[in-house]
Amino acid sequence: MKKTLFAAAAAVFAMAAGHAQAQEAGTVQVKLLGTAVMPDGKITDVDTDLVGLPADTQTRANDNFVPTLAIEYFFTDYLSVETICCLTQHDVDATSGIPGAELVSNARLIPATVTAKLHADLGAVKPYIGAGPSLFLWIDEKPGSTAVDLGVDRFKMSNELGFALQAGVDIPLGDGPMGVTLDAKRYFIDTDAKWYVDGTKVIQTTHKLDPWVLSAGLSYRF
């Protein structure tokens, strides 16, 4: 999948070199999007286990659909920087070992992301690719019902820095400032999950998040 994304990036870079620019320098574009956040959530490492988890224990995080606000500024006719704002919420359940066990409940995530984007102009269709850093900030995460039943009274997920690859297309609606945006991001980032009982850390696991984030919505430029 990474090879596919990089191949798409190379293709758009080539198009950008041979076509007219997509926007004017100084343009600001605001986007209101509906976004599907689809993380992985599987365990990649068990660092602490005082309770004796089954050897085949594995987990998965649920998908979520949220509104997203994106703000983009064009430094040149073909180069822009974009940041997004959203809050997504996820549970983590066991899929094997203790299948069906709810281990994390309503963990809220702010995926603070900034991407540099290169645009091409194919007439009515204006594709782009981008990449940049992302800081995953967890707030108000709680142990799941199964963990609580086993005595867990505190839970924490680590804030982590990763990066994102991005590809999409802007489609103007006529000659006005409105448009339609289709956008796909793939994040590469992990997090450490820690469960505590009476102040003692009883389990710590590392989880692969690497979510796909797929968005569609309206844009307005000025």
C-alpha positions in Angstrom: 0.0 0.0 0.0 2.9 2.4 0.8 4.3 1.7 -2.7 0.9 2.6 -4.3 0.7 5.9 -2.4 4.3 6.9 -3.3 3.6 6.0 -7.0 0.5 8.2 -7.0 2.6 11.0 -5.4 5.2 10.7 -8.2 2.5 10.8 -10.9 1.0 14.0 -9.5 4.4 15.7 -9.1 4.9 14.9 -12.8 1.6 16.4 -13.8 2.2 19.5 -11.7 5.4 20.2 -13.7 3.5 20.1 -17.0 0.2 21.8 -16.3 -1.0 25.2 -15.3 -1.1 25.9 -11.6 -4.3 25.1 -9.6 -4.7 28.1 -7.4 -3.3 31.6 -6.9 -0.7 32.5 -4.2 -2.4 33.9 -1.2 -5.6 32.0 -1.6 -7.2 30.6 1.6 -9.5 27.6 1.3 -11.8 26.3 4.0 -13.3 22.9 3.9 -16.2 21.3 5.8 -15.9 17.5 5.4 -17.5 14.3 6.5 -14.7 12.0 7.6 -14.4 8.2 8.1 -11.6 7.3 10.6 -10.6 3.7 10.3 -7.8 2.7 12.6 -6.1 -0.7 13.1 -5.6 -1.1 16.8 -3.8 -4.4 16.9 -1.2 -5.2 19.6 2.4 -5.2 18.3 4.1 -5.6 21.7 3.3 -6.6 25.3 5.6 -4.6 27.6 4.0 -5.4 31.0 1.6 -8.3 31.9 0.9 -9.0 35.5 -2.4 -10.6 34.9 -1.4 -13.4 32.5 -3.1 -12.5 29.2 -3.7 -15.4 26.8 -0.8 -15.7 24.4 -3.0 -15.1 21.4 -4.7 -12.0 22.7 -5.3 -9.5 19.9 -7.3 -6.3 19.6 -9.0 -4.0 17.1 -10.3 -0.4 17.3 -13.6 0.5 15.9 -14.2 2.9 13.0 -15.9 6.3 13.4 -17.5 9.0 11.2 -17.0 12.6 12.3 -17.2 16.2 10.9 -13.9 17.7 10.0 -12.8 21.3 9.4 -9.7 21.9 7.2 -8.0 25.2 6.5 -5.5 25.6 3.7 -3.2 28.4 2.6 -1.5 28.7 -0.8 2.0 30.0 -0.5 2.5 29.7 -4.3 0.2 28.8 -7.2 0.9 25.1 -6.7 2.2 24.7 -3.1 -0.1 24.9 0.0 -0.1 24.0 3.7 -3.2 22.5 5.3 -4.3 21.8 8.8 -7.3 19.9 10.0 -9.4 20.0 13.2 -11.6 17.1 14.4 -12.3 14.9 17.4 -12.9 11.2 16.9 -13.9 8.6 19.5 -12.9 4.9 19.6 -13.3 1.7 21.6 -10.8 -1.1 21.6 -12.1 -4.7 21.9 -10.3 -8.0 22.0 -10.7 -10.1 18.9 -8.9 -13.2 20.1 -7.6 -14.6 23.4 -10.5 -13.0 25.3 -12.7 -12.3 22.3 -15.4 -9.7 22.8 -13.8 -8.1 25.9 -14.1 -4.3 25.9 -10.7 -3.1 26.9 -10.9 0.6 26.1 -14.0 2.8 26.1 -14.7 6.0 24.3 -11.1 7.1 23.9 -11.2 10.6 22.3 -8.5 11.5 19.8 -7.4 14.8 18.4 -5.2 14.0 15.3 -3.4 17.3 15.0 -2.1 17.2 11.5 -0.2 19.6 9.2 0.5 18.7 5.6 2.4 20.4 2.8 0.6 19.8 -0.5 1.6 20.0 -4.2 -1.2 20.7 -6.6 -1.7 20.0 -10.3 -4.3 21.6 -12.7 -6.2 19.2 -15.1 -8.9 21.7 -15.9 -12.0 20.9 -13.9 -10.2 18.4 -11.8 -7.3 19.6 -9.5 -5.5 16.7 -7.9 -3.0 17.0 -5.1 -0.7 15.0 -2.9 0.7 15.9 0.5 2.7 14.7 3.5 3.4 16.0 7.0 3.7 15.4 10.7 0.8 14.5 13.0 0.5 14.5 16.8 -2.1 12.2 18.2 -3.5 13.6 21.4 -5.7 11.4 23.6 -8.2 12.9 26.0 -10.6 11.4 28.5 -9.7 7.8 27.7 -11.4 5.2 30.0 -11.0 1.5 30.6 -13.6 -0.7 28.9 -16.3 -2.5 30.8 -14.4 -5.8 30.9 -11.3 -4.1 32.3 -13.4 -2.4 34.9 -15.0 -5.7 36.0 -11.4 -7.1 36.5 -10.5 -4.2 38.8 -8.9 -1.7 36.5 -9.5 1.8 37.9 -7.2 3.9 35.6 -6.3 3.8 32.0 -3.9 5.9 29.8 -2.9 6.0 26.2 0.3 7.8 25.1 0.3 10.9 22.9 2.6 10.2 19.9 4.1 11.9 17.0 3.8 10.3 13.6 3.3 11.3 9.9 0.7 11.2 7.3 0.6 10.8 3.5 -2.3 12.5 1.6 -3.9 12.4 -1.8 -7.1 14.0 -3.1 -8.8 16.2 -5.6 -10.5 19.6 -5.5 -13.3 20.1 -8.1 -14.6 23.7 -8.5 -18.3 24.2 -8.8 -18.5 26.6 -11.7 -16.5 29.8 -11.7 -17.3 30.8 -8.0 -15.5 30.1 -4.8 -17.3 26.9 -3.9 -16.0 23.4 -4.7 -16.1 19.7 -3.8 -13.2 17.9 -2.1 -12.3 14.2 -2.0 -9.4 13.4 0.3 -7.6 10.3 1.6 -4.9 10.2 4.3 -2.9 7.3 5.7 -1.3 7.8 9.1 1.7 5.9 10.4 1.7 6.0 14.2 1.5 3.8 17.3 0.4 4.3 20.9 1.1 2.7 24.3 -1.9 1.6 26.3 -1.6 1.2 30.1 -4.1 -0.3 32.6 -3.7 0.3 36.3 -5.2 -1.3 39.4 -4.8 0.7 42.7 -1.9 2.7 41.2 0.0 -0.4 39.9 0.5 -0.7 36.2 -0.7 -4.3 35.4 -0.7 -4.2 31.6 1.1 -2.2 29.0 0.8 -2.9 25.3 1.8 -1.2 22.1 -0.8 -0.8 19.5 -0.5 -0.1 15.8 -3.0 2.6 14.9 -2.1 3.5 11.2 -5.6 4.8 10.4 -7.0 5.4 7.0 -8.9 8.8 7.1 -11.2 9.3 4.1 -13.1 12.6 3.7 -15.6 14.2 1.3 -17.3 17.6 1.5 -17.5 21.2 0.4 -14.8 23.9 0.1 -14.8 27.7 -0.1 -11.9 29.7 -1.2 -11.2 33.4 -0.8 
